[in-house]
Amino acid sequence: MSPKIVASSAVRRVFAALALAWTVVSAGPAFALGTPEQRRACTPDVYRLCAGEIPNVRAITACLVRQKGNLSPACRAAMEQNGY
């Protein structure tokens, strides 16, 4: 494969992964009951603290629970409002 094809393929994979991650974050159990504002509050924390767990929704939720002390105040509040 030429470098141009490989780079193009890598870019497509990155965009696909980001789209999948957004879907997971917005549809995950920790967020399913949350408002769009609550989901937005936790999205940066998922990428910062739990990116390795994407796309496993249960693993993302467990990671956020484990990382509770490192969550942003807004995400911590959203998690607590949803019973986590």
Secondary structure in CASP SS format (residue, H / E / C, confidence):
PFRMAT SS
TARGET T0000
AUTHOR 0000-0000-0000
METHOD secondary structure of the structure
MODEL  1
M C 1.00
S C 1.00
P H 1.00
K H 1.00
I H 1.00
V H 1.00
A H 1.00
S H 1.00
S H 1.00
A H 1.00
V H 1.00
R H 1.00
R H 1.00
V H 1.00
F H 1.00
A H 1.00
A H 1.00
L H 1.00
A H 1.00
L H 1.00
A H 1.00
W H 1.00
T H 1.00
V H 1.00
V H 1.00
S H 1.00
A H 1.00
G C 1.00
P H 1.00
A H 1.00
F H 1.00
A H 1.00
L C 1.00
G C 1.00
T C 1.00
P H 1.00
E H 1.00
Q H 1.00
R H 1.00
R H 1.00
A H 1.00
C H 1.00
T H 1.00
P H 1.00
D H 1.00
V H 1.00
Y H 1.00
R H 1.00
L H 1.00
C C 1.00
A H 1.00
G H 1.00
E H 1.00
I C 1.00
P C 1.00
N C 1.00
V H 1.00
R H 1.00
A H 1.00
I H 1.00
T H 1.00
A H 1.00
C H 1.00
L H 1.00
V H 1.00
R H 1.00
Q C 1.00
K H 1.00
G H 1.00
N H 1.00
L C 1.00
S C 1.00
P H 1.00
A H 1.00
C H 1.00
R H 1.00
A H 1.00
A H 1.00
M H 1.00
E H 1.00
Q H 1.00
N C 1.00
G C 1.00
Y C 1.00
END
